[in-house]
Amino acid sequence: MPPAPRKPRVRTYDPAKVRAALEGQVRAVRDVVTVACTEPDAQRLLAVRTRAGEWTVRELIVHLVGALELLPHRLAERPAVPARAEAGLFDYVNGLGSQAAHVAASTAEGAAVFASADPNTVADRLDRAGERLLGAAAGTDPASVVPTAFGAMTVADFLLTRLVELVVHADDLADATGIAVRHDRQALATVTRLLTDALAVKAPGGSVEVRVPPFAVVQCVAGPRHTRGTPPNVVETDPLTWIRLATGRADWAVSLAEATVTASGERADISAQLPLLT
């Protein structure tokens, strides 16, 4: 019987770097939203459908407001929580789909409140939400525990989930509005690494090497493990394409055809493992 796949190493993240990445990515999202909301045709842009389900740009901004305000709200409520975390980053990745109906309902409720709000009001609401998140991140012990839909999590891990939201949805906003987004480099690197690690956890093994230069390399998929020289099964792509594949924004076959992904070797098709986060 072949040996069981080796458990992938779980990466750790420096809380100070995560906070800095959050600050940079909040700024990047603010820039896109500010430009969209000050365009002469801002109302039209806010009504454009995005690739994030059936949400319009306005609804996606409302969702981001809720995502950014969640930690400050939970800290203000001060509910009873376990002494230790019950859930981690990969519980968030694996469980996000189960929360889709709740997220859609809360976003619809928030969007109804702002349905007739002028674009500047929408942009101001996002600004305030970003400020509250950054204030909570700076003033809270990263090791403390907060309740989430996935179970009690450390503040450090929960802030990483907010970083995922910011990077993924900044890209959604850019796609819908045509306004370029300048992702914070540390934010893009962190989310890339988190999602490649999630792949290694979902499909443990060493038969395929996934490369996302310049930020991440992981081995995954059960089978013969390669230890020396050029691996026989290699997948390579850029960070944004990887994030789009991991979140269902890009299709594996289309990405191969467009050469935004290369895959060499008989085991290099990882489409069965995608998307990771839906």
N, C-alpha and C positions, 0 to 999 in steps of 0.2 A: 504493500500500500504506500503511495507517495506521501511524503510528509505534508502536513497541513500548511497552508500559506502562512508566512510569517506576518505577525501583526504589524501594521504600519506604525511608524513613529508619530506620535501626536506632537505637533509643533506648539511652542509657546510664543506668546506675543508680549512685547514690552508695553505696559499700560501707558507710559508717557508717549511712546511713538504712536500708539493707537489714538490717544487724545489729539496729538498733533495732526494725524491723518484725518480725523473727524473734522477738525477745524478747517483744514484745507478743502475737504470735500463738501462741507456745508457751504463754503464760499463758492465753490464751483457750481453747485446747484443754484445758489442764489443768483449767480451771474446769468445763467440760462433763463431762469424765471423772470428776472428783472428785465432782460432784453425782450422776452416774449410779451411781458405785460406793459411795456412802453412802446411797442410797435403801433403804428397807426391802425393796423388790423388786429389788435390784440384780442378782441372778442372772438374773431374768427379762429385765431390760433388756439385759444382756450377751448374751443369746441371741437378741435381736430381729434379724431380717434387715435389712440396709441396702440402699440402692440402688447401692452399690459392688460390682457383680457379685453373687456369692452370699455375700459375707462377712456374718457377724454383727457386732454391735457389738464383741464381744470380739476377733474376728479383725481388724476394722478398727483397733482400738487396737494390736494386735500388729504390723500392717503399719506403722502410724505409728512405733512404737518402732524398727523396722528402718530406716525412712526417715530418722529422726533420728540413728540411730547410725552410718549409713553413712560420713559424712565423718570422724568420729573414728576409725573402724576403718581407713579408707584411709590416714589420716595416720599412724596407729600402725604400719601394715605397712611404710610407706616403700618401696613398690615402685619399680622403674625406670619413669620416665615421660618422654615427649618433652619437649624444652626449651620447646616452644610448644603451646598448646592445639590440638587437632584438631577439637573439636566446640564448638558454642555452644548458646544457648538454644533456637533453632528446631530443632536436631537432637534435642533432648530432646522438644519438642512433637511432632515428626513421627515419632520413633522409639519413643515410649512403648508403642504398641500391639504392637510386635514383642517387647517385654519382658514381655508379659502373662503368658505361661506360667511364666516364671522367677519373677516376682513372686508369682504364685498359689502356686507350689510352696514358696517360702521362707516365705510367710505361713502356709501350712498346717503347715509344720514347726514354726514358732514357736508357732502356736496349739495344737499338740498338747502342747507343753511346758507351756503355761499353761491347758490344758483344765480342770483341777481346781483351779486357783489361786483363792483367795478374792478378792473384788473389790478389797480394799485392796491386795493384792499387785499386781494388774494396774495400779492407779492409781500405785503407787510405782514400778513399772518405767517407766511413761511419764515420770514426774517425773525420774528419773535420766537417761533418754535425752535429755530436753530440756536438762538441765543440761550434759550432755556436748557436745551440739551447740553450745550457746551458748559454752561454754568454748573449743571448737575454733574457732568463728567469731572470737572475740575475740583468740585467740593466733596466728592464721595470716595471713600476707600474702595479701591477696585476689588478687594477681596470680600466686601460685604455682599449679602445675598438679597435678591429681589424676586418677587413672584412674577412669572410669565406664563403664557399659554402653554409652554412646553414643560413647565415645572420650575421650581426655584433655580435661578442661575446667579452666578457671580456677576457683579456689575461689570467686571472686565470682559466676560464673555458676552454679556448683553450689549455692551458698546460695540463689540465686533459685529453683532447682528445688525446694528444700526448702520455700520459702515457698509455692509453688504447692500442694505436698502438704498443708501445714498449713491453708491457706484452704479448699481443695476438700473435704478430709476433715472439717474442723470443721463445714462445712455438712452433710455426710453424717451426722455424728453427731447434729447438732441435728434433722435430719429424722427419724432413726430413733428417737431417745429422747424427742423433744418438749421437750428442754431448750434454751432459747434460748442462742445463742452471741453474745458481744460481740466481733466481729472487730476486730482492731487496724486503725485507719483507714489507716495507711500500708501495711500488708500488703494490705488490700483494694484500695487504689489501685494498688499495684505489680502485683498479679496481674491486675487489670483491664487495665492498660496493656500488660502483656506479652502477654496473649491477644488484644487488639485488634491489636497489632503483628503477631502471628502470622497473623491473618486477612489483613492487608495483604500479608504475604510470600507467603501461599498463593494469594491472588487479587489480584495487583498491578493497579493501574489507578486511575482517578479518576472513575468514573461513579456510584458509590454512596458516600454519606457515612454512616458508622456512628458514632452518638453514644451515649456511656455517661456521662452527667453524674453527678457533677461531675468525673470522672477522665480521660476519654479521648474523643478524636475522631480517626477515621482515614478516609482515602479508599481505596477498593478497587474491584475488579472492572473488567476491561477494557471500554472503550467510550468514548463521548464524555465528555471531561473538563469539569467545570464549574468556572469560576473566579470568577464574580461573582454576588452576590445569593443567594437561597435555592436550594439544590441541588434538582434535580427528583427525585432518588432518595435518600430518607433513611430510615435505620433508627435507632430510638431505644429504649433500654431502661435499666434500672437495673443497677448493678454485679453483684448476686448473680444476677439473671436471666441476664445476659450470661455469667457464669462457668458457670452451669448449662447454657446452650446450647452453650458452647464445649467442655464436657466430657461432653456427652451426657446430662446429668441432666434437661434440659428439652427438650421437643419444640417445633419451630418453629411448626407449625400450632396446637398447643394454646396456646402462648404468645400468638400473635396473637388467638386466640378469647377468651382471658382478659384481653386488653389489657395484659399485662405487657410486650409488645413492640408498637411501632407501625412500620409500613412503608408509605411512600408513594412512588409512582412505579413505572413498568412494570419497572424493573430492580432494585427493592428487595428481591426475594426472594433471600436469601442462604442458603437452606436447603441448597443443593448443596454449600456450603463447610463445613457443620457436621455433626458436631462436629469441632473442631480437635484435641482431645486426648482419647484414649479409653483 
